[in-house]
Amino acid sequence: MLQVAGVTRAADDALRPEPVPVNTEGTQIKIFMTTNDETQTAVTTGQFTCTSNGSWNSTVAIKENIQYYVYGYMPAGATGTVSPYSNDYSQGVDMTLSGLPAIGDKDICVLTGIQQVTSATAAKEPWKERHEGQFGYLAVASNGNTGNYAYLLMDHIYGALKFQFNVNEVYAGLRTIHLKEVTLKTDYSTVNARVQLRKGVGINNSNSVSYSDLGGEEMTIALLTEDDTEVVLPVKTATPSATVIGSEYYCAPTAELFDTEGSHASIVCKYDIYDNNGNLIRKDCTATNKLKFTSGMARGKKKILTLTVNPTYLYMLSEPDLDSPTVTIN
């Protein structure tokens, strides 16, 4: 078996000299072992799985003295295929990933480089650009001192999205908002991705990743539920102050998902309103606001959305605050 000595992943914005380690229990990487030798099977598949102690189990079978070209992606649950570039696996592949979640909590990544070592503890060279696009692996005869190990470099094909909230300072002088539920909704649930992996360049080309067949059924993601602790929204001030809601979410960076009209995604909030003496004024209010980006998502980039709540209200004791406040996104 080919064994994993370590897995690293590119940073959110650019490839660091030392990318982020990947050692999350249960993480699975689907691997394609390819060869140009006609006497061998064109493509065999296997999987690496991270265990509770941070080591990796392998089902990736290899034969000694065979030159392989290694391609892969994570998480392994997606459906993926590879085909050789110009009928030559040594020069790269076109990888197709089908039925990916359009938005979810999984960081979709592909293998963009492999470094061959002979032991699980062998020192690896610092990851530099020259490692990207290196997919070759020559399997050796294992003995008591050496084996077949590899360091893997993964890179993102999605963008990351985080949400944080605050309240317009004028309104906050009169009221306090307690968030109880926050839900992200989209009418796109799945997408396909095509990744061009090329020898010597990995996926650095801006056209290397494309997306198609964005569709499926409506999907909802709970950022905050009523089982969680209520969140008291902070006041927007000259010094930015905001509360992060939910974790980090990963999105296919296609312009259709978050278009400038807000046609396909929205944020739905449920909240209570209190006066500044702590009295409950309104209970279980709801507001739905479209999510529309003037600038879209980008592969390998993180976008932090600060949603400033600007509720409307009436200066009459006999009337409650109006429902569905507007939200400014920046």
Residue pairs with C-beta under 8 A, 6 or more apart in sequence:
1 46
1 58
1 59
1 60
1 61
1 62
1 148
2 31
2 33
2 46
2 58
2 60
2 61
2 62
2 70
2 137
2 139
2 148
2 149
2 150
3 56
3 58
3 120
3 147
3 148
3 149
3 150
4 48
4 56
4 58
4 149
4 150
4 151
4 152
5 117
5 119
5 120
5 121
5 122
5 124
5 149
5 150
5 151
6 21
6 124
6 151
6 152
7 21
7 22
7 23
7 29
7 48
7 50
7 56
7 151
7 152
7 154
8 18
8 19
8 20
8 21
8 22
8 127
8 151
8 152
8 153
8 154
9 19
9 20
9 21
9 22
9 107
9 109
9 153
9 154
9 155
9 156
10 16
10 19
10 20
10 112
10 153
10 154
10 155
10 156
10 300
11 19
11 20
12 156
12 160
12 300
12 301
12 302
13 300
13 301
13 302
14 300
15 127
15 129
15 132
15 155
17 126
17 127
17 128
18 126
18 127
19 127
19 153
22 50
22 74
22 154
23 50
23 54
24 50
25 50
25 51
25 52
25 54
26 49
26 50
27 49
27 50
27 74
27 75
28 47
28 48
28 49
28 50
28 74
28 75
28 76
28 77
29 47
29 48
29 49
29 72
29 73
29 74
29 75
29 76
29 111
29 152
29 154
30 45
30 47
30 72
30 73
30 74
30 76
30 78
30 80
31 45
31 46
31 47
31 48
31 60
31 70
31 71
31 72
31 111
32 43
32 44
32 45
32 70
32 71
32 72
32 80
32 82
32 93
33 43
33 44
33 45
33 46
33 60
33 61
33 62
33 68
33 69
33 70
34 42
34 43
34 68
34 69
34 70
34 71
34 82
34 84
34 89
34 93
35 41
35 42
35 66
35 67
35 68
35 69
35 89
36 67
36 69
36 88
36 89
36 90
37 66
37 67
40 63
40 66
43 82
44 61
46 58
46 59
46 60
46 61
47 58
47 59
47 60
47 76
48 56
48 57
48 58
48 59
48 60
48 72
48 152
49 56
49 57
50 56
51 57
55 120
62 68
62 137
62 139
62 148
63 139
64 139
64 140
64 141
64 142
65 138
65 139
65 140
65 141
66 138
66 139
67 136
67 137
67 138
67 139
68 136
68 137
68 138
68 139
69 89
69 90
69 93
69 135
69 136
69 137
70 111
70 114
70 135
70 136
70 137
70 150
71 82
71 93
71 95
71 110
71 111
71 135
71 197
72 110
72 111
72 152
73 80
73 95
73 97
73 108
73 109
73 110
73 111
73 195
74 107
74 108
74 109
74 110
74 154
75 106
75 108
78 97
78 98
78 99
78 100
78 108
79 97
79 98
79 99
80 95
80 96
80 97
80 98
81 95
81 96
82 93
82 94
82 95
82 96
83 93
83 94
84 91
84 92
84 93
85 91
85 92
85 93
85 94
85 196
85 197
85 198
90 135
90 136
90 199
91 198
91 199
92 133
92 135
92 196
92 197
92 198
92 199
93 197
94 194
94 195
94 196
94 197
95 110
95 194
95 195
95 196
95 197
96 192
96 193
96 194
96 195
97 108
97 157
97 192
97 193
97 194
97 195
98 192
99 190
99 192
100 108
100 190
100 191
100 192
100 193
100 252
101 189
101 190
101 191
101 219
102 186
102 188
102 189
102 190
102 191
102 214
102 216
102 219
102 251
102 252
102 257
103 161
103 184
103 186
103 219
103 221
103 249
103 250
103 251
103 252
103 257
104 221
104 249
104 250
105 247
105 248
105 249
105 250
106 250
107 156
107 158
107 160
107 250
108 156
108 157
108 158
108 193
108 250
109 154
109 155
109 156
109 157
110 154
110 155
110 157
110 195
110 197
110 203
111 135
111 152
111 153
111 154
111 197
112 132
112 133
112 153
112 154
112 155
112 197
112 202
112 203
113 127
113 131
113 132
113 133
113 134
113 135
113 152
113 153
113 202
114 134
114 135
114 136
114 137
114 150
114 151
114 152
114 153
115 124
115 125
115 131
115 134
115 150
115 151
115 153
116 137
116 138
116 149
116 150
117 124
117 149
117 150
117 151
118 140
118 145
118 146
118 147
118 148
118 149
119 146
119 147
119 149
120 147
120 149
122 149
124 151
125 131
127 153
131 153
132 153
132 155
132 200
132 201
132 202
132 204
133 197
133 198
133 199
133 200
133 201
133 202
134 199
134 200
135 197
135 199
137 148
137 150
139 148
140 146
140 148
142 148
155 202
155 203
155 300
156 299
156 300
157 193
157 195
157 203
157 209
157 299
158 250
158 251
158 252
158 253
158 299
159 250
159 251
159 252
159 253
159 297
159 298
159 299
159 300
159 301
159 302
159 303
160 248
160 249
160 250
160 251
160 301
160 302
160 303
161 248
161 249
161 250
161 251
161 297
161 302
161 303
161 305
162 244
162 246
162 247
162 248
162 249
162 302
162 303
162 304
162 305
163 182
163 184
163 223
163 244
163 245
163 246
163 267
163 305
163 307
164 242
164 243
164 244
164 245
164 304
164 305
164 306
164 307
165 179
165 182
165 231
165 233
165 242
165 243
165 245
165 306
165 307
165 308
165 309
166 233
166 234
166 235
166 236
166 241
166 242
166 243
166 306
166 307
166 308
166 309
167 177
167 233
167 234
167 235
167 236
167 308
167 309
167 311
168 236
168 308
168 309
168 310
168 311
169 235
169 236
169 237
171 309
171 310
171 311
171 313
172 233
172 235
172 236
173 276
174 275
174 276
174 313
175 273
175 274
175 275
175 276
175 281
175 311
175 313
175 321
176 232
176 233
176 273
176 274
176 275
176 276
177 232
177 233
177 271
177 272
177 273
177 274
177 309
177 311
178 230
178 231
178 232
178 233
178 271
178 272
178 273
178 274
179 224
179 230
179 231
179 232
179 233
179 245
179 269
179 270
179 271
180 224
180 226
180 230
180 270
180 271
180 272
180 284
181 222
181 224
181 225
181 226
181 268
181 269
181 270
181 271
182 222
182 223
182 224
182 245
182 246
182 267
182 268
182 269
182 270
183 220
183 221
183 222
183 223
183 267
183 268
183 269
184 220
184 221
184 223
184 246
184 249
184 265
184 266
184 267
184 268
184 291
185 218
185 219
185 220
185 221
185 265
185 266
185 267
185 268
186 218
186 219
186 257
186 264
186 265
186 266
187 217
187 218
187 219
187 264
188 214
188 215
188 216
188 219
188 256
188 257
188 264
188 265
189 215
189 216
189 217
189 218
189 219
190 213
190 214
190 215
190 216
191 211
191 212
191 213
191 214
191 215
191 252
191 254
192 211
192 212
192 213
193 209
193 210
193 211
193 212
193 252
194 209
194 210
194 211
194 212
195 203
195 208
195 209
196 203
196 205
196 207
196 208
196 209
197 203
197 208
198 205
198 208
201 208
202 208
203 209
209 299
211 252
211 253
211 254
214 252
214 254
214 256
214 257
221 246
221 249
222 246
223 245
223 246
224 231
224 245
224 246
226 270
230 272
231 243
231 245
233 243
233 309
234 241
234 242
234 243
235 241
236 242
236 308
240 306
242 306
248 302
251 257
251 258
251 297
252 297
253 296
253 297
253 298
253 299
253 301
254 296
254 297
255 296
256 264
257 264
257 265
257 297
258 264
258 265
258 291
258 292
258 293
258 296
258 297
259 292
259 293
260 292
260 293
260 294
261 290
261 292
262 290
262 291
262 292
263 290
265 290
265 291
266 288
266 289
266 290
266 291
267 288
267 289
267 291
267 307
267 327
268 286
268 287
268 288
269 286
269 287
269 288
269 289
270 284
270 285
270 286
271 285
271 286
271 287
272 280
272 282
272 283
272 284
272 285
273 280
273 281
273 282
273 285
273 311
273 321
274 280
274 281
275 281
281 320
281 321
282 320
282 321
285 321
285 323
286 323
286 324
287 309
287 323
287 324
287 325
287 327
288 324
289 307
289 326
289 327
289 329
291 305
291 329
292 329
293 303
293 329
297 303
305 329
305 330
306 329
306 330
307 327
307 328
307 329
308 327
308 328
308 329
308 330
309 325
309 327
310 325
310 326
310 327
310 328
311 321
311 322
311 325
311 326
312 321
312 322
312 325
312 326
313 321
313 322
314 320
314 321
314 322
